[in-house]
Amino acid sequence: MARRSWTENAESPQGAVILGGAHGSLAVARSLGRRGIPVWFIADNHPIASYSRYIVRSLTWPGPDREGAIDRLLDLAVRNGLRGWVLFAGGDAEVQLVSRAHAELSTVFRLPTPPWEITRSALDKRLIHEHAASVGLHSPWSLYPEEPGQLGAAAGRFPVILKPTIRVGCNAFTAAKAWRADNAAELLCAYRRAVALVGHKAIALQEWIPGDGAAQFSYAAVWDRGAPCASLVARRTRQYPIDFGFTSTFVETIEQSAVEEAACRFLSPLRYSSMVEAEFKYDARDGRYKLLDVNPRIWTWIALGAAAGVDFPFIQWRLAMGQEVIPARAEAGRAWMHASRDMVAAIQLLAGRRLAPSKYFGSWLRPLTFAAAAADDPLPGIVDIPVALTRVLRRHLSACFGRPVAATPRIETGDSVSH
């Protein structure tokens, strides 16, 4: 029997299903749950959101990369009366799954995630930089080598990084997000390892732009049919690791029209509709903001939006439900912190005299939104402390015994690599 569209048999009350993700997905659950919207969480790895009091039901599944994943989601929705619920994709793999099966999943769920023909332009690094160039945006120098002889183009550009063009599957390369090479020998070694894992057509070679988190900026927004409904610009002031950040630890909203204009120039021709975070880094060598990545899924510090007056998950849910949304822009001067990791980053910056003690302690004196802790939802914050410290220890051990920049598992889907 053919499945009927959710419009033919919508269940009530209608809520949201969050598929995968970590701290960003926790923020989505809190945003909706605080408004009485029922939220289910389905994941195959990171459980942090499942500890929230705002999750009505938490389920585990084999994951978005496994055969039969679409059928599992559809059957789950039909069996549990979730027709017409909004399906949020929490990570890159989940975005790929939902966008590729958009037509089939949309018969049951309301999908904020765009179809694959749009989403792939924000997931595939080769396409990101091609589209950026076509609309006149600056990007880091990049190369997509298909054989070792092409690596010579990196001469004079070290350090450089190798990144997967798109994160498909889970292996040492996609899990690490990027490998750094400081010379030709390291680059050749890293390239051969990457080819063995993902093939020579799925590798990007990119220059490393000097600077820490204070030089990295993000444009975050909800777009609807080619125009922003709610937006902010943020500076990822501190990150961990401090010079080659894989996750933001202290983020604050600012006014920066150059970043906002660049992001809009990228998104407008795509007629983009969904939540999005576009990452830029200021290159002091030529005074340009350069596009690093575009993330068409939930990002780690998405909770900052609500603190600044633009609650992205709730706005996206209203749009998906066909409700009216009044366009809004965030207030500057609001801040978000992943406290345990920020403490580690701050200690390193203080030790290197790159951060004044007064500035760090001043971070704690302003109103803060935290990655895991919340007065009305304490358990995730308690659980997160030992988990975060374990990951920091694992990263240090990895740095001692291996060359890859990080050994972070795929659960770290909140941020992209900063150069």
C-alpha positions as CSV (number, residue, x, y, z in Angstrom):
1,M,0.0,0.0,0.0
2,A,1.4,3.4,-0.9
3,R,2.2,5.8,2.0
4,R,-0.2,8.7,2.3
5,S,1.1,12.3,2.6
6,W,1.1,13.8,6.1
7,T,-1.3,16.4,4.7
8,E,-3.9,13.7,4.4
9,N,-3.5,12.3,7.9
10,A,-1.8,14.8,10.1
11,E,-1.6,13.8,13.8
12,S,-2.1,16.2,16.7
13,P,-0.3,17.6,18.6
14,Q,2.4,18.0,16.1
15,G,6.0,18.3,17.3
16,A,9.6,17.7,16.2
17,V,12.0,14.8,15.6
18,I,15.7,15.6,16.0
19,L,17.9,13.2,14.1
20,G,21.4,13.1,15.5
21,G,23.7,15.9,16.6
22,A,25.0,16.9,20.0
23,H,24.9,20.3,21.8
24,G,23.1,22.0,19.0
25,S,20.4,19.4,19.1
26,L,20.1,19.8,22.8
27,A,19.4,23.5,22.2
28,V,16.7,22.7,19.6
29,A,15.0,20.4,22.2
30,R,15.1,23.1,24.8
31,S,13.8,25.8,22.4
32,L,10.8,23.8,21.4
33,G,10.2,21.9,24.6
34,R,10.0,25.1,26.6
35,R,7.0,26.1,24.4
36,G,5.2,22.8,25.0
37,I,6.1,21.3,21.6
38,P,6.8,17.6,22.0
39,V,10.3,16.5,20.9
40,W,11.7,13.1,20.0
41,F,15.4,12.5,19.7
42,I,17.0,9.7,17.5
43,A,20.7,9.2,17.4
44,D,23.4,6.6,16.9
45,N,26.3,8.1,18.8
46,H,26.1,11.3,21.0
47,P,23.5,11.0,23.8
48,I,23.8,14.5,25.3
49,A,20.4,15.7,24.1
50,S,18.7,12.5,25.4
51,Y,19.3,13.6,29.0
52,S,17.1,16.7,28.5
53,R,13.8,16.9,30.4
54,Y,12.4,18.4,27.1
55,I,12.9,15.1,25.2
56,V,9.6,13.2,25.3
57,R,11.3,10.0,23.9
58,S,14.8,9.1,23.0
59,L,15.7,6.3,20.6
60,T,18.9,4.8,19.2
61,W,19.2,3.5,15.7
62,P,22.0,2.1,13.5
63,G,22.6,5.5,12.0
64,P,22.1,7.5,8.8
65,D,24.8,5.6,6.9
66,R,23.2,2.2,7.3
67,E,21.1,0.4,4.7
68,G,17.4,0.8,5.3
69,A,17.7,4.1,7.2
70,I,14.9,5.8,5.3
71,D,12.5,2.9,5.8
72,R,13.2,2.9,9.5
73,L,12.4,6.6,9.8
74,L,9.2,6.2,7.8
75,D,8.0,3.2,9.8
76,L,8.8,4.9,13.0
77,A,6.7,7.9,12.1
78,V,3.8,5.8,10.9
79,R,3.8,3.5,14.0
80,N,4.0,6.3,16.5
81,G,1.7,8.9,15.0
82,L,4.5,11.3,14.0
83,R,3.0,12.3,10.6
84,G,3.3,16.0,10.0
85,W,6.1,16.4,12.6
86,V,9.1,18.6,11.7
87,L,12.3,16.5,11.1
88,F,15.5,18.4,12.1
89,A,18.8,17.0,10.8
90,G,21.5,17.4,13.5
91,G,24.7,16.5,11.6
92,D,26.2,16.3,8.1
93,A,25.4,12.6,7.6
94,E,21.8,13.2,8.7
95,V,21.5,16.2,6.3
96,Q,22.7,14.1,3.5
97,L,20.3,11.3,4.3
98,V,17.3,13.7,4.5
99,S,18.1,15.8,1.5
100,R,18.8,12.8,-0.8
101,A,15.5,11.2,0.2
102,H,13.6,14.5,0.4
103,A,10.7,13.4,-1.8
104,E,10.1,10.2,0.1
105,L,10.5,11.6,3.6
106,S,8.3,14.6,2.9
107,T,5.3,12.2,2.5
108,V,5.5,11.8,6.3
109,F,7.5,14.6,7.8
110,R,7.7,18.3,7.3
111,L,11.3,18.9,6.2
112,P,13.3,22.1,6.8
113,T,16.2,20.5,5.1
114,P,16.3,21.5,1.4
115,P,16.5,18.8,-1.4
116,W,19.9,17.5,-2.4
117,E,20.3,19.7,-5.5
118,I,20.5,22.7,-3.1
119,T,22.0,21.1,0.0
120,R,25.0,19.6,-1.9
121,S,26.2,23.1,-2.7
122,A,26.6,23.7,1.0
123,L,28.1,20.3,1.9
124,D,30.6,19.6,-0.9
125,K,33.7,21.8,-0.4
126,R,34.5,21.8,-4.1
127,L,31.0,23.1,-4.9
128,I,31.1,25.6,-2.1
129,H,34.2,27.2,-3.5
130,E,33.0,27.0,-7.1
131,H,29.8,28.8,-6.2
132,A,31.7,31.3,-4.0
133,A,33.9,32.2,-6.9
134,S,30.9,32.5,-9.3
135,V,29.4,35.2,-7.0
136,G,32.6,37.0,-6.3
137,L,33.4,35.8,-2.8
138,H,36.9,35.2,-1.6
139,S,38.0,31.7,-0.3
140,P,41.2,30.2,0.9
141,W,43.5,28.8,-1.8
142,S,42.3,25.3,-2.5
143,L,43.3,22.4,-4.7
144,Y,41.6,19.0,-5.3
145,P,44.5,16.7,-6.1
146,E,43.8,13.5,-7.9
147,E,47.4,12.2,-7.9
148,P,50.5,12.8,-5.8
149,G,52.2,14.8,-8.5
150,Q,49.7,17.7,-8.1
151,L,50.8,18.2,-4.4
152,G,53.7,20.3,-5.6
153,A,51.3,23.2,-6.0
154,A,51.4,23.5,-2.2
155,A,55.1,24.6,-2.3
156,G,55.5,27.9,-0.5
157,R,52.1,27.6,1.1
158,F,52.8,25.5,4.2
159,P,51.2,24.8,6.6
160,V,48.3,23.4,4.6
161,I,45.4,21.1,5.5
162,L,43.7,18.1,3.9
163,K,40.0,17.9,4.3
164,P,37.3,15.5,2.9
165,T,35.3,17.3,0.2
166,I,32.2,15.8,1.8
167,R,31.9,13.8,4.9
168,V,30.5,10.4,3.9
169,G,31.0,7.5,6.2
170,C,33.1,7.3,9.3
171,N,36.8,6.7,9.1
172,A,40.0,8.3,10.5
173,F,39.9,11.1,7.9
174,T,36.3,12.1,8.0
175,A,36.3,11.7,11.8
176,A,39.3,14.0,12.2
177,K,37.7,16.6,9.8
178,A,41.2,17.7,8.7
179,W,44.9,16.8,8.7
180,R,47.6,19.4,8.9
181,A,50.9,19.2,7.0
182,D,53.8,21.5,7.7
183,N,56.0,20.3,4.8
184,A,56.0,18.3,1.6
185,A,56.9,14.9,3.3
186,E,54.0,15.2,5.8
187,L,51.6,16.3,3.0
188,L,52.5,13.2,0.9
189,C,52.1,10.9,3.8
190,A,48.7,12.4,4.8
191,Y,47.5,12.4,1.2
192,R,48.3,8.7,0.7
193,R,46.4,7.9,4.0
194,A,43.4,9.9,2.9
195,V,43.3,8.3,-0.5
196,A,43.2,4.9,1.0
197,L,40.2,5.9,3.1
198,V,38.1,8.1,0.8
199,G,39.6,7.9,-2.7
200,H,41.5,10.5,-4.6
201,K,38.4,12.4,-5.8
202,A,37.1,13.2,-2.3
203,I,40.1,15.2,-1.0
204,A,40.5,19.0,-0.7
205,L,43.9,20.6,-0.1
206,Q,43.6,24.1,1.4
207,E,45.9,26.8,2.7
208,W,45.9,27.5,6.5
209,I,44.9,31.1,7.3
210,P,46.8,32.4,10.3
211,G,44.9,33.6,13.3
212,D,42.9,32.1,16.2
213,G,39.2,32.2,17.0
214,A,39.1,36.0,17.2
215,A,39.7,36.1,13.4
216,Q,36.8,33.7,12.7
217,F,33.3,34.8,12.1
218,S,30.0,33.2,11.3
219,Y,26.7,34.3,9.7
220,A,23.8,32.2,11.2
221,A,20.3,32.5,9.9
222,V,17.0,30.9,9.0
223,W,16.2,31.6,5.3
224,D,12.9,31.1,3.5
225,R,12.7,31.0,-0.3
226,G,15.8,33.0,-0.9
227,A,15.6,35.6,1.9
228,P,16.6,35.7,5.6
229,C,13.8,35.5,8.2
230,A,16.2,35.8,11.2
231,S,19.9,36.3,11.3
232,L,23.0,37.1,13.3
233,V,26.7,37.6,12.9
234,A,29.0,36.1,15.5
235,R,32.7,36.1,16.3
236,R,34.1,32.7,17.5
237,T,36.3,34.5,19.9
238,R,37.8,31.4,21.5
239,Q,38.0,27.8,20.2
240,Y,39.6,24.5,21.0
241,P,42.3,23.7,19.9
242,I,43.1,27.4,20.1
243,D,44.9,27.8,16.7
244,F,43.1,25.0,14.7
245,G,39.7,25.0,16.2
246,F,37.3,22.1,15.8
247,T,34.7,23.5,18.1
248,S,33.9,27.0,19.3
249,T,34.1,27.5,23.1
250,F,33.2,31.2,23.4
251,V,31.0,32.9,20.8
252,E,29.6,36.4,20.9
253,T,27.2,38.3,18.6
254,I,28.6,41.3,16.8
255,E,27.8,43.7,14.0
256,Q,29.8,43.0,10.9
257,S,28.2,44.0,7.6
258,A,31.0,42.5,5.4
259,V,30.3,39.0,6.7
260,E,26.5,39.4,6.4
261,E,26.7,40.7,2.9
262,A,29.1,37.9,1.8
263,A,26.8,35.2,3.2
264,C,23.7,36.7,1.6
265,R,25.6,36.8,-1.7
266,F,26.3,33.1,-1.5
267,L,22.8,32.0,-0.4
268,S,20.5,34.3,-2.5
269,P,21.2,32.6,-5.9
270,L,20.4,29.2,-4.4
271,R,16.9,30.4,-3.3
272,Y,17.9,28.8,0.0
273,S,15.3,27.8,2.6
274,S,16.4,26.4,5.9
275,M,18.7,27.1,8.9
276,V,22.3,27.8,7.8
277,E,25.7,28.8,9.3
278,A,28.3,30.2,7.0
279,E,31.9,30.4,8.3
280,F,34.4,33.1,7.4
281,K,37.9,33.9,8.5
282,Y,39.6,37.3,8.3
283,D,42.9,37.0,6.5
284,A,45.1,39.8,7.9
285,R,47.5,39.2,5.0
286,D,45.2,40.8,2.5
287,G,42.4,42.2,4.6
288,R,39.7,39.9,3.3
289,Y,37.0,37.8,4.8
290,K,37.3,34.4,3.3
291,L,34.5,31.8,3.1
292,L,35.5,28.5,4.8
293,D,32.4,26.4,5.0
294,V,28.6,26.4,4.9
295,N,26.7,24.2,7.3
296,P,23.1,23.5,6.3
297,R,22.3,21.8,9.7
298,I,22.2,22.5,13.4
299,W,25.4,24.0,14.7
300,T,26.9,23.7,18.2
301,W,26.2,27.3,19.4
302,I,22.7,27.7,17.9
303,A,21.4,28.5,21.4
304,L,23.1,31.9,21.2
305,G,20.4,33.0,18.8
306,A,17.6,32.8,21.4
307,A,19.7,34.8,23.8
308,A,20.2,37.5,21.1
309,G,16.5,37.6,20.2
310,V,16.3,35.2,17.3
311,D,15.4,31.7,18.4
312,F,16.3,29.8,15.3
313,P,14.8,26.4,16.1
314,F,11.4,27.8,17.0
315,I,11.4,30.1,13.9
316,Q,12.3,27.2,11.7
317,W,9.6,25.1,13.3
318,R,7.0,27.8,12.7
319,L,8.0,28.1,9.1
320,A,7.8,24.4,8.6
321,M,4.3,24.4,10.1
322,G,3.2,27.1,7.7
323,Q,3.0,29.8,10.4
324,E,3.8,33.5,10.0
325,V,7.3,34.6,10.9
326,I,8.3,38.3,11.4
327,P,11.8,39.0,10.1
328,A,14.3,39.8,12.9
329,R,18.0,40.4,13.4
330,A,19.9,39.5,16.6
331,E,21.2,42.0,19.2
332,A,25.0,42.4,19.4
333,G,26.8,41.7,22.6
334,R,25.3,38.4,23.6
335,A,27.5,35.4,24.4
336,W,27.6,31.6,24.5
337,M,30.1,29.4,26.2
338,H,31.1,25.7,26.3
339,A,32.4,26.2,29.8
340,S,34.6,23.1,30.3
341,R,36.3,23.4,26.9
342,D,36.6,27.1,27.1
343,M,38.5,26.8,30.4
344,V,41.1,24.6,28.7
345,A,41.4,27.0,25.7
346,A,41.7,30.0,28.1
347,I,44.4,28.3,30.2
348,Q,46.5,27.8,27.0
349,L,45.9,31.4,25.8
350,L,46.7,32.7,29.3
351,A,49.9,30.7,29.4
352,G,50.9,32.0,26.0
353,R,50.1,35.6,27.1
354,R,47.5,35.8,24.3
355,L,44.6,36.5,26.6
356,A,44.5,38.9,29.5
357,P,43.1,37.4,32.8
358,S,40.7,40.4,33.1
359,K,39.3,39.6,29.7
360,Y,38.7,36.0,30.4
361,F,37.1,36.5,33.8
362,G,35.1,39.3,32.3
363,S,33.5,36.7,30.1
364,W,31.9,35.2,33.1
365,L,30.5,38.5,34.4
366,R,28.2,39.0,31.4
367,P,24.9,37.2,30.7
368,L,25.8,33.8,29.3
369,T,24.1,31.0,27.5
370,F,25.9,27.7,28.0
371,A,26.3,24.7,25.7
372,A,25.0,22.2,28.2
373,A,24.1,23.8,31.5
374,A,20.7,25.3,32.1
375,A,18.8,26.0,35.3
376,D,15.6,24.5,34.1
377,D,17.3,21.4,32.6
378,P,20.3,20.6,34.7
379,L,21.1,16.9,33.8
380,P,22.8,17.5,30.4
381,G,25.2,20.0,32.0
382,I,26.1,17.5,34.7
383,V,26.7,14.7,32.2
384,D,28.6,16.9,29.9
385,I,31.5,17.7,32.2
386,P,33.2,14.3,32.4
387,V,32.4,13.7,28.7
388,A,34.1,16.9,27.6
389,L,37.1,16.4,29.8
390,T,37.5,12.9,28.5
391,R,37.6,14.2,24.9
392,V,40.2,16.8,25.8
393,L,42.4,14.1,27.3
394,R,41.9,11.9,24.3
395,R,42.9,14.7,22.0
396,H,46.1,15.4,23.9
397,L,47.0,11.7,23.8
398,S,46.3,11.7,20.1
399,A,48.6,14.7,19.6
400,C,51.4,12.8,21.4
401,F,51.1,9.6,19.3
402,G,49.8,10.6,15.9
403,R,50.1,13.4,13.4
404,P,46.4,14.0,12.4
405,V,45.2,17.3,13.7
406,A,42.4,15.7,15.6
407,A,41.0,12.3,16.5
408,T,37.5,13.6,17.2
409,P,34.8,11.1,16.3
410,R,31.9,12.0,14.0
411,I,29.7,13.2,16.8
412,E,31.5,16.6,16.7
413,T,29.1,18.0,14.1
414,G,28.7,21.4,15.5
415,D,31.6,23.4,13.9
416,S,33.8,23.1,10.9
417,V,37.5,23.2,11.0
418,S,38.9,26.8,11.4
419,H,42.1,27.5,9.6
